[in-house]
Amino acid sequence: MNRKIKVLGILFGLSLLPLTSVRAQFCNPAVVDYIVRDGKGTVVGGEELKTIHQQLPETIGNAGTAVSEVSFTGDGVTYYWRDSVDWDKGKKVSALEFANAATCTLEFPRVDLAYQGMKMTLIFDINIARKQDDRRVVIDSLPFQNGVFTLDLTGWSHSRDQMIPATRWKKGKG
């Protein structure tokens, strides 16, 4: 009888093993959504944004590149995460997305964007760790212009759902 209970206990434990290993593999992707603006400050979307994206490599750092949307609340600064039940309620804004769902970390150094004969080099230097709370970052842009710009996150609150404003971009050398 004792041996039967032992065997049943082992079999039961083994039956749960696949469930725990699947759960251990899930994590929220690490994402940077970058809102692109034209030279006048209007958000670039649709085919124009797709054209900008097509000029990018498939991966930058360890992030895949894509065209996406951000869903903003009424204040235009706070945003819903894509898996939020309130996602559909928000105002959608097109964005370039840089994401890693494989390791759920992000090492995103810089990107070179070309638009309407201009070239903008953006130095992000963003690293998102697997357990970091603010892992889906939305960043606003300056009006598109030639030059090198560095994102200055000194003193940033790391709020998990507040857009990083364009005022954080600093003109660099180059």
VOMI-575766 format. One line per field, with one value per residue: residue number from 1; residue in one letter; chain; x negated, y, z of N, C-alpha, C in turn. Coordinates in steps of 0.1 Angstrom, whole numbers. Layout:
pos: [NUM/...] $
code: [A/...] $
unit: [A/...] $
neast: [X/...] $
nnorth: [Y/...] $
nup: [Z/...] $
caeast: [X/...] $
canorth: [Y/...] $
caup: [Z/...] $
ceast: [X/...] $
cnorth: [Y/...] $
cup: [Z/...] $
This chain:
pos: [1/2/3/4/5/6/7/8/9/10/11/12/13/14/15/16/17/18/19/20/21/22/23/24/25/26/27/28/29/30/31/32/33/34/35/36/37/38/39/40/41/42/43/44/45/46/47/48/49/50/51/52/53/54/55/56/57/58/59/60/61/62/63/64/65/66/67/68/69/70/71/72/73/74/75/76/77/78/79/80/81/82/83/84/85/86/87/88/89/90/91/92/93/94/95/96/97/98/99/100/101/102/103/104/105/106/107/108/109/110/111/112/113/114/115/116/117/118/119/120/121/122/123/124/125/126/127/128/129/130/131/132/133/134/135/136/137/138/139/140/141/142/143/144/145/146/147/148/149/150/151/152/153/154/155/156/157/158/159/160/161/162/163/164/165/166/167/168/169/170/171/172/173/174] $
code: [M/N/R/K/I/K/V/L/G/I/L/F/G/L/S/L/L/P/L/T/S/V/R/A/Q/F/C/N/P/A/V/V/D/Y/I/V/R/D/G/K/G/T/V/V/G/G/E/E/L/K/T/I/H/Q/Q/L/P/E/T/I/G/N/A/G/T/A/V/S/E/V/S/F/T/G/D/G/V/T/Y/Y/W/R/D/S/V/D/W/D/K/G/K/K/V/S/A/L/E/F/A/N/A/A/T/C/T/L/E/F/P/R/V/D/L/A/Y/Q/G/M/K/M/T/L/I/F/D/I/N/I/A/R/K/Q/D/D/R/R/V/V/I/D/S/L/P/F/Q/N/G/V/F/T/L/D/L/T/G/W/S/H/S/R/D/Q/M/I/P/A/T/R/W/K/K/G/K/G] $
unit: [A/A/A/A/A/A/A/A/A/A/A/A/A/A/A/A/A/A/A/A/A/A/A/A/A/A/A/A/A/A/A/A/A/A/A/A/A/A/A/A/A/A/A/A/A/A/A/A/A/A/A/A/A/A/A/A/A/A/A/A/A/A/A/A/A/A/A/A/A/A/A/A/A/A/A/A/A/A/A/A/A/A/A/A/A/A/A/A/A/A/A/A/A/A/A/A/A/A/A/A/A/A/A/A/A/A/A/A/A/A/A/A/A/A/A/A/A/A/A/A/A/A/A/A/A/A/A/A/A/A/A/A/A/A/A/A/A/A/A/A/A/A/A/A/A/A/A/A/A/A/A/A/A/A/A/A/A/A/A/A/A/A/A/A/A/A/A/A/A/A/A/A/A/A] $
neast: [-8/-19/-39/-24/-11/-34/-42/-20/-21/-45/-39/-18/-32/-49/-31/-24/-46/-50/-33/-44/-68/-61/-48/-70/-83/-70/-69/-65/-69/-97/-96/-100/-82/-83/-72/-69/-75/-67/-85/-70/-60/-38/-23/-36/-21/-5/-12/-35/-49/-53/-71/-93/-99/-106/-131/-147/-168/-159/-164/-175/-201/-190/-164/-134/-121/-92/-60/-36/-10/-1/20/36/48/73/57/35/9/7/7/23/13/8/21/41/74/86/75/88/103/87/71/56/23/-1/-33/-69/-80/-101/-110/-114/-104/-114/-136/-127/-140/-157/-180/-187/-204/-207/-192/-190/-172/-155/-138/-119/-142/-158/-180/-180/-197/-192/-200/-194/-201/-189/-182/-164/-155/-146/-129/-120/-97/-88/-85/-75/-79/-71/-80/-81/-87/-110/-102/-109/-142/-175/-203/-220/-207/-203/-188/-180/-176/-180/-169/-144/-112/-106/-80/-55/-35/-36/-42/-74/-85/-92/-110/-130/-150/-182/-203/-230/-265/-277] $
nnorth: [-12/13/16/19/44/60/57/67/94/102/100/118/142/143/147/173/187/195/217/236/242/254/277/290/299/321/356/391/410/431/464/492/519/542/573/588/620/644/671/693/686/669/638/609/585/556/548/563/559/532/532/544/525/503/508/502/478/443/437/455/460/438/438/433/450/469/482/498/505/528/532/558/574/599/621/621/615/594/559/529/495/470/446/453/456/479/488/492/514/537/565/558/559/559/542/535/503/486/456/428/397/372/369/386/409/440/455/483/503/525/542/549/570/578/603/621/632/638/629/614/606/587/583/560/542/523/499/472/452/418/415/441/467/489/481/485/509/542/567/600/621/646/672/659/661/669/655/644/630/625/606/617/604/612/615/606/592/565/556/533/537/562/584/592/624/645/665/653/647/655/676/663/658/654] $
nup: [0/8/-11/-34/-30/-30/-57/-70/-61/-73/-100/-101/-95/-117/-137/-134/-140/-168/-168/-150/-162/-186/-177/-165/-187/-198/-203/-202/-232/-239/-248/-270/-281/-306/-314/-344/-358/-384/-401/-393/-370/-369/-363/-379/-399/-413/-447/-450/-426/-428/-449/-438/-419/-436/-444/-423/-405/-399/-372/-344/-322/-298/-306/-325/-353/-361/-374/-354/-330/-305/-276/-263/-233/-225/-217/-234/-227/-209/-214/-225/-220/-244/-238/-220/-208/-214/-237/-263/-258/-260/-277/-308/-319/-344/-344/-345/-336/-314/-303/-281/-276/-272/-253/-236/-228/-234/-255/-267/-287/-307/-335/-370/-389/-419/-437/-460/-473/-452/-425/-394/-365/-338/-305/-282/-261/-244/-220/-210/-184/-176/-154/-150/-142/-158/-187/-212/-231/-242/-264/-273/-302/-315/-339/-372/-383/-396/-380/-350/-321/-286/-262/-231/-201/-175/-142/-149/-141/-145/-148/-155/-174/-187/-212/-225/-229/-258/-250/-237/-256/-266/-285/-303/-312/-345] $
caeast: [0/-28/-46/-13/-10/-46/-42/-9/-26/-55/-32/-11/-42/-54/-20/-24/-59/-49/-26/-52/-79/-55/-46/-83/-89/-63/-73/-60/-80/-103/-92/-101/-74/-88/-63/-77/-68/-73/-92/-61/-55/-26/-26/-37/-15/-1/-22/-48/-56/-58/-83/-105/-102/-112/-145/-154/-171/-149/-167/-185/-204/-183/-150/-128/-115/-78/-51/-27/-2/0/33/35/59/77/47/25/-4/8/11/26/5/16/29/50/88/90/67/97/109/78/68/45/13/-11/-46/-78/-82/-114/-106/-120/-95/-121/-142/-120/-149/-159/-192/-184/-214/-204/-186/-191/-159/-156/-125/-118/-155/-166/-185/-180/-203/-187/-208/-184/-208/-179/-183/-152/-157/-135/-119/-117/-83/-85/-91/-68/-82/-66/-88/-77/-99/-111/-99/-120/-152/-188/-211/-221/-200/-205/-177/-185/-166/-184/-158/-131/-105/-104/-66/-52/-25/-36/-51/-86/-83/-102/-119/-142/-160/-192/-211/-243/-274/-278] $
canorth: [0/24/17/24/58/66/57/77/107/105/102/131/152/144/152/188/192/204/230/245/246/263/289/296/305/333/369/403/415/444/471/507/524/556/581/596/632/651/684/703/681/661/623/602/572/549/543/570/552/519/534/546/511/494/512/497/464/435/437/465/454/425/441/432/462/468/494/494/515/531/535/568/578/612/631/621/612/581/549/515/484/463/435/459/455/493/492/496/527/548/570/551/567/550/543/524/495/479/447/415/388/360/368/396/419/448/463/491/514/536/539/559/572/587/607/633/637/641/618/616/595/587/574/556/535/518/485/468/439/408/418/455/470/498/474/489/524/550/579/610/626/660/672/653/671/663/656/634/633/616/605/619/599/616/619/600/585/551/553/522/540/576/587/600/635/649/674/645/645/665/677/658/661/644] $
caup: [0/9/-24/-43/-27/-35/-72/-74/-58/-83/-113/-100/-96/-131/-146/-132/-145/-180/-165/-144/-171/-196/-170/-163/-200/-202/-198/-210/-240/-237/-260/-271/-291/-309/-322/-354/-363/-396/-399/-387/-357/-370/-362/-392/-398/-425/-457/-447/-415/-433/-458/-429/-413/-446/-445/-411/-405/-392/-358/-340/-309/-297/-308/-338/-357/-367/-372/-344/-325/-290/-273/-253/-226/-228/-215/-245/-221/-203/-224/-221/-225/-254/-232/-211/-212/-219/-250/-273/-255/-262/-290/-314/-326/-350/-339/-348/-325/-312/-292/-279/-268/-270/-240/-227/-224/-246/-256/-278/-287/-316/-348/-380/-396/-431/-441/-468/-476/-440/-417/-380/-358/-324/-296/-272/-250/-234/-216/-202/-178/-176/-143/-149/-143/-170/-198/-225/-231/-253/-265/-283/-309/-320/-354/-380/-388/-397/-369/-340/-309/-275/-252/-217/-191/-162/-134/-153/-130/-148/-147/-165/-185/-190/-224/-223/-238/-267/-244/-233/-267/-266/-297/-301/-322/-355] $
ceast: [-9/-35/-36/-12/-22/-46/-31/-14/-36/-48/-24/-20/-47/-44/-20/-36/-58/-42/-35/-63/-73/-53/-59/-88/-81/-68/-67/-72/-85/-102/-95/-93/-79/-78/-71/-68/-75/-80/-84/-56/-43/-30/-25/-30/-13/-13/-36/-56/-61/-70/-95/-109/-110/-127/-154/-158/-160/-151/-177/-188/-198/-168/-146/-121/-101/-71/-40/-18/-3/14/33/48/62/66/35/11/-4/13/15/17/14/25/39/65/93/83/77/103/100/77/55/36/2/-25/-55/-80/-95/-111/-113/-110/-102/-127/-136/-129/-151/-172/-191/-193/-210/-197/-188/-179/-161/-141/-126/-132/-164/-170/-186/-186/-198/-194/-199/-192/-199/-181/-171/-155/-145/-124/-116/-103/-79/-91/-84/-68/-77/-74/-83/-89/-98/-106/-112/-129/-166/-195/-212/-215/-201/-194/-183/-174/-170/-171/-144/-125/-104/-89/-63/-42/-24/-46/-63/-85/-95/-113/-131/-152/-169/-200/-225/-252/-274/-274] $
cnorth: [13/27/23/39/66/68/67/91/111/108/115/143/154/149/168/194/200/217/240/250/256/277/297/303/318/345/380/407/428/452/486/510/539/562/590/608/638/664/694/698/672/646/617/588/566/545/550/563/539/521/537/533/502/497/507/482/456/436/449/462/441/427/439/446/460/481/489/506/516/536/545/570/593/623/631/618/597/571/536/505/476/452/440/458/468/497/498/510/539/553/564/561/557/552/532/516/487/470/434/407/375/359/378/406/428/456/471/504/526/532/551/559/581/590/621/640/641/628/622/604/597/578/572/551/531/503/482/453/431/411/432/458/479/492/476/504/530/563/588/615/641/660/667/664/663/665/643/638/622/617/607/615/602/621/614/591/570/547/543/526/555/578/595/612/638/658/666/643/657/664/672/663/650/650] $
cup: [0/-4/-34/-42/-32/-50/-77/-72/-69/-96/-113/-102/-110/-140/-145/-138/-158/-178/-159/-153/-182/-189/-168/-175/-204/-195/-207/-219/-236/-249/-259/-283/-293/-318/-331/-358/-375/-392/-392/-374/-357/-370/-376/-390/-412/-434/-454/-436/-420/-442/-449/-423/-423/-448/-433/-412/-397/-376/-356/-325/-308/-300/-323/-341/-364/-367/-363/-340/-310/-288/-261/-246/-230/-226/-225/-240/-215/-214/-218/-227/-234/-249/-222/-217/-217/-232/-260/-271/-258/-276/-296/-321/-331/-344/-345/-335/-325/-300/-292/-270/-266/-257/-231/-221/-236/-244/-268/-279/-294/-328/-357/-389/-408/-435/-448/-470/-464/-433/-403/-373/-343/-315/-284/-259/-239/-232/-207/-197/-178/-165/-141/-150/-155/-182/-212/-226/-243/-253/-276/-290/-312/-334/-361/-385/-389/-384/-360/-327/-299/-266/-238/-207/-177/-154/-138/-143/-133/-146/-158/-175/-188/-201/-220/-233/-247/-261/-238/-243/-266/-279/-294/-312/-332/-368] $
